[in-house]
């Protein structure tokens, strides 16, 4: 039989690749949040503040929380998934509110 590339990779290597792939969106989310916060500071635009906080909650906060909940508190997977959705839903709500809220001219 033919060996596919994934069959020759052990589980530890796949776990490492998965962990690294979690860091990339976290860094991008922090960058987007920083740029949105900078736009808020320059323009004093309240909607940009909500958008900045929303992006940080959606893309940055989940990874550190997952580490704490998994390794420090040792929570079961079902509880972990439920708790990790809270900042995601909150962040998406803030982004939606920031995009929807009326601007003062």
C-alpha positions in Angstrom: 0.0 0.0 0.0 1.0 3.6 -0.5 1.9 5.6 2.5 0.3 9.0 2.7 2.3 11.8 4.4 -0.1 11.9 7.4 0.5 8.2 8.1 4.2 8.8 8.6 3.6 11.6 11.2 3.3 10.6 14.8 0.6 12.0 17.2 3.1 14.1 19.1 4.1 16.0 15.9 0.4 16.5 15.0 -0.3 17.9 18.5 2.6 20.3 18.1 1.4 21.4 14.7 -2.1 22.0 16.2 -0.7 24.1 19.0 1.3 26.2 16.7 -1.8 26.7 14.4 -3.6 28.1 17.5 -1.0 30.7 18.1 -1.2 32.3 14.6 -4.9 33.4 14.8 -4.2 34.6 18.3 -1.4 36.9 17.1 -3.5 38.1 14.2 -6.4 38.8 16.5 -4.2 40.8 18.8 -2.9 42.8 15.9 -6.4 43.6 14.6 -7.5 44.6 18.1 -4.5 46.9 18.4 -5.2 48.5 15.1 -8.9 49.0 15.9 -7.9 50.5 19.4 -5.4 52.8 17.7 -8.2 54.0 15.3 -10.4 54.6 18.4 -7.7 56.7 20.0 -7.1 58.7 16.9 -10.8 59.4 16.0 -12.4 59.0 19.4 -14.9 56.8 17.6 -16.8 54.8 20.2 -17.8 52.0 17.7 -14.2 51.3 17.0 -13.6 50.7 20.8 -16.4 48.1 20.7 -14.9 46.5 17.6 -11.4 46.4 19.1 -12.6 44.8 22.3 -14.7 42.3 20.3 -11.8 41.2 18.1 -9.6 40.7 21.2 -12.2 38.6 22.9 -13.0 36.5 19.8 -9.4 35.8 18.6 -7.0 36.4 21.6 -8.7 35.5 24.8 -9.7 32.0 24.1 -6.3 30.4 23.8 -5.0 31.6 27.3 -8.4 30.6 28.8 -8.2 27.2 27.2 -4.8 26.6 28.7 -5.9 27.7 32.2 -9.1 25.7 32.1 -7.4 22.6 30.7 -4.2 22.4 32.7 -4.9 24.3 35.9 -8.5 23.6 36.5 -8.6 20.3 34.6 -12.2 20.9 33.4 -14.0 18.3 31.3 -14.3 18.9 27.6 -18.0 19.7 27.6 -17.6 22.4 30.3 -14.4 23.7 28.6 -16.2 24.2 25.3 -19.1 25.9 27.0 -16.9 28.3 28.9 -14.8 29.1 25.9 -17.8 30.1 23.9 -18.7 32.9 26.3 -15.9 35.3 25.2 -16.5 34.4 21.6 -20.2 35.2 21.8 -19.5 38.4 23.8 -16.9 39.5 21.3 -19.1 38.9 18.3 -21.9 40.8 20.0 -19.5 43.7 20.6 -18.3 43.7 17.0 -21.9 43.6 15.7 -22.9 46.5 18.1 -19.9 48.5 17.0 -20.7 48.1 13.4 -24.4 48.8 13.9 -24.4 51.6 16.5 -25.2 55.1 15.1 -22.3 57.4 14.6 -22.3 61.0 16.0 -21.1 63.5 13.5 
